[in-house]
């Protein structure tokens, strides 16, 4: 019963995101201690390719004795672990509450066969590059081969660009030998650096959301609540995990553009003038601009840009109509409007849920996608939002 709760699914989605973004991770989970020192219990498990452990399922510490150290500091298994899920190599770290007390551990498993294969592959690569280096020294010493030197200079140039933090270059080599293999390895390194840079940018963007929400009482927590509603809608519509993750992240970031709106307008307690409202209407474009240039965030950028479009084409900034509006933007439009209606504003009290539901029904097919409204109204009949 706990596994169908929003809290469980939010935590499980976070762990699934960890697994999806790190292909070497086989499983991610959270455990707590039991009354007996030699037994732990699962809280959340997010295995992808096997049946996950249920809430409260016991786990004997005999399988992984190093796991207990995870309650005191980050640690890893000294040896491979064997249990009913197979052979793994695992790492653990403590989870603390607001008082600094350790209440559990988070663990990640790496498949033992993959770890062993990577270790063997790494040894082969070290040997290969050692042999290749010796071969190149002998080759350069006895043969002045402009062809090889030119190709190596190409790789050298790309590496120099990397040292200057220029990541928009790749090694282009049409050979079929060890030098081409070296170029492929350099290209893999470039792709990893680009991914790390994008992840850093995402962290900075989330920081912008936190900075925005710290500016006034109304905005604080709004994005998180919109994301919860959006996840409920997507779960009801059975949207796949990858798209749910993208739309969930877009919901969290949907108002990030308000960081570019001046406090005078953002905090105004009375009704906005036409000029002031025109300024507010710029925030979807500002939000999209903040994420511009990051290819991995293109879909999120489009959702943020269009989350104030209307189903009848009377929205902004591009007056898109119906299904031309990105699906994620249509979901967030419903979630954002509903959350705004039931929330207290500086100049009015929030509506009760029944009235807000009536407003959604009244604007179905005009402001909102009818399918999404119908799905959300079904949810509202069994769930009370705050």
N, C-alpha and C positions, 0 to 999 in steps of 0.2 A: 504493500500500500504506500510506503514511503517513496518507492521508486517512481511513482507517477506524480509526485509533488513537484512544484516549480523549483523549490530549493534544490532538490536532488538533481533535477534535469539541468539546472544552471551550472552546478558544480561538475556534473558529468560532461556537459558540453565544453567546459573549460579544459577538462582533462583530454577530451577527444581532440580539441584544437591542438593541444600539446603533441598528441600522437600524430595528427595529420601534418603538422609543420615540421616534424622530426621523424623522417621515414625509418630511422634505426630503432625507434622506441616501439617495443612490442606490446606493452601494457602500461597503464598508469592508474594509480589507485590511492585511496586514503584509508588508513587503519587507526584504530584506537586500542588501548590496553584493556584487558579484562580483569577480573578479580584475581585470576591466577597469573603469575609472572611469566609462565611459559606459553601463554595463549593470547593471541591478538584477534580482533574482530574487524571485518570489512565495514567501512562506512559508505564509500562510493568506489565502484570499479568500472573502468571504461575500455575493456579489451575490444579490439575491432574484429578479429578473425576467429573468435571463440566465445562461448557463453560466459558472460561476466559473473563474478561472485555477487551473491545477493547481500542486501543490507543485513548486518549482524552475523554473516557466515564466519565461523571460527577458522583460525589459521594457526597451526602449531609452530612455535618458534624454533622447534627442532629442525625444520627445513632450512631456515635461514637465521642462524644464531647471531649474525652481525646486525640484524634488523633492529634489535633493541638499542644499539648505539645511536640509531637515528632519532631517538627521543631526546638526545643530549646535544648532538651536533651532526652536520651532514656527513654521511659515510657511505661506503660501498662494500659489497661483499668481497671477502678475501678469496672465496672460492665460488665456483658455479653452484647454483641452487637447483635442487631436483624436487619437484612436487607434481601434483596432478596436471599442472599446466605445461609441464615440460622442463627442460633445462634452460636456466636463464642466468644472466649476470645483472645484479640490481643495485640501485642507489637509493638512498633515503635521506630525508631532511625533516626536522621537527616543524610542527604547526603550532603557533602560539595564539592565545586569545588576547583580548585587549589589555589584560592584566599582566601579560608576559608569561603566563603559565602554559606549559606544553600540554596540549589536549589530544595530539595525534601525530601521525607522520604521513608524509606523502612519499610514495615510492614509484619508481619507474623501472621496467624490466627491459633488458636487451636480450634478444634471442641468442643463446649460446653458440649455435652453429654459425650464425652471422658474425658474431664477435671473433670466433676462431678463424673463420674464413678471411675476415678483414685483417687479422693479425698475420696470417700466412701470406695474404696478398701484399701487405705492407713490407714483409720481409723480402718477398720476391722483387718488389719495386726497388727497395734499397739496393739489393744485389744487382738488379738490372741497371740502375743509374750509376752504380759504381763501375760496372763493366763498360757502360756507355761512356762514362767520363774518361776511363782509361783509353777506350777506343778513339775518342775524339782527340785526346792528347797525342796519341800515336799518329792519327790521321793528319792532324795539323802539323805535326813535327816533320813528317815525311812527304806529305802531299799538300801543295797549295791549291785547294779546291775552292774556287770562288763561289761555286754553286752552293756548297755546304756552308761556307762562311756567310754568304748572303742570307740564307735561311736562318742561321743562328742569330745573325744581326737583327732579323725581323722579330724573333722572340725576345732578344735583348731590349729592343725598342719598346715592346709591349710591357715588359717588366719595369722599365724605367718610367713608363706612363703610370703604372700602378704605384710606384714609389712616390709619384707626384699626385696621388689620389685621383687620377683620371680613370674612371671605370667604364668609359664608353668605347673601349678598344677591344679587339679580339685578334688572336693569331690566325692568319689565313695562310694555310700551307697545303699544297696539292700533292705532296710527296706521299710515300707509303712505307715509311721506315720509322726508326726510333725518334728522329727529330719531329716528325709529325705527332708521334705519341707524346713527346715533351710539350708540343704546342697544345695538344688536347688537355693535358694536365693543367697548363697555365690558364686555358679557357675555363676549366672547371673552377679554378681558384677565383677567377674574375666573377663568375656567376655567384659563388658563395659570398664574396665581398659585397656584391650588389644586393643580395638577399639580406645580409647583415645590416647594410645601410638602410634598406627599406624598413626592417624591423625597428631600427633606431628611430626612424622618422615616425613610425606608428606610435612608439612610446612618447615621443615629443607631442604628437597630435592629441593623444589621450591627456597629456599634461595640459594642453590648451583647454580641453573640456573642463578639467578640474579647475583651471584658473577662471574660466567663464562662470562656472557654477558657484564659485566663491564670491562673485560680485554682488549677487542679490538673493534674497530669501526665496523668491518665487522660483528662479531658475534652478536652485540647488536641488538635486535629486530628480529633476524632471526627466532628463535624458535616460537615467536608469529605469524609471518607471515606464517610459515609452518603450524601452527595449524589452521589458518584462511582458508588456501587452503584445508587442510584435511577436515575441517568441510563442506566446499562447496561441495567437492566430495561426502562425506557421505550423505549430504542432497539430492544431485542429485540421489544417489543410494537408497535413502529411507532406510538407516540403522536405526535400532531401537535406542531409546534414550539411553539406558544403554551402548550399544556398542559404540555409538557416544561419550559418555562421556569418556569411557576408552581410545579410540583412540585419542581423543582431548588432554587428559592429557599426553598420551605417546608422542604426537607430541611436546608438550611444553617441555617435559623432554628428547627428543631424543638425544640431544648432551651433556647431563649432564656429560658424561664420559670424555669430553675434559677438565674438571677441573683437570684431572690427566695427561694432556699433558703439557710438559714444554713450557714456553713462547718462547723459541728460535725457536722451530718448529711451534708452533701455530701462531706466528706472522711473519713467514718468508714471504718476499715479492716475492721472486723468486720461481722457480719450485722446488719441493721437490725431494731429492735424494730417491733412493729405500729404504735405511735404514730409512730415515725420514718418508716416506710414510708408511712403515711397523709399525712405532710407532703410526702414526695417525690412522691406521686401528685397533688399540687396543681400541679406544674409545667406540665402542658399548659394548665390554666386560666389560670395566671399568664401564660404565653406568649401566649395568645389575648387576654388583657386588655391586654398591652403594645401589641398591634396594633389594639385596638378603637378605633373612631371614624374609621379611615382606610378609606374605601369601596373604594379600589383594592386593598386588601389583604384584603378579606373572604374570598375563596376560600382564601388562604394561612392566614388566621386559623382557618378551619374545619378545615383539614388539621392544623395544629399542635394544635388542641384535641382532635382525635380520633385522634392517631397511636398511642395506647396502648389503643384499643378492640380487642377480640378478635372474630374472625369468628363465634364461637359465642355472642357476646353477654355474655361474662363479663369484659369489659375495663372500662376507665374513661375518661372520667368519666360517660358517659351510657348505658353498656351497650348500644350500638348493635349490630345484628346484620347480618352478611353485606354485601349491596350497599347497605344503608343507611349504611354507613361510607363517607366520601368516598374515591374511588379513590386520590387522592394519599396519604391517610393509610394505606391498605392497602399501598401500595408502600413507604412509609417504615417501616411496622411490620416488614416483612421485612428491609429494608436495615439498620435500626437494630438489630434483634435479632441478625442475622448478624454485624454489625461488633462488637457487644458480646461475642459468644461467642468470636470469634477474637482479641480484644484482651486484653492483660494488665491485670488489676485489682490493686489494692493487696493483696487477700487471696487471689488465685489467678492462675495462668498461663492464657493464652488457649488455647482448643481448637485443634487442627489443623483445616484446612478440611474434611476428609472427615467428621469427627465433627460439625461444625457443620451440614453438609449433611444428615446423618442426623437431626439435631434438627429441622431445618425440615421434612423429609419426615414425621417422626413427628407434628408439630403441624399438618400441613396439614389444613385444614377445621375445625380447632378454634381455634387462635390466629391462623392465617394464611389468606389467600385462596388456594385451591388453584391457580388459574390463574397467579397471580403467583409462587408457590413453584415451580411446574413450569418457568416461564420462567427464573427465576433459577438453578435447578439445572442447566438446559441450559448457561447461561453459565459456571457454576462448573466444568463438565467440561472447559472449554477455557481457563479463566483462573484464575490463582492470586491470591488477595487477601492483603494483609498486615494 
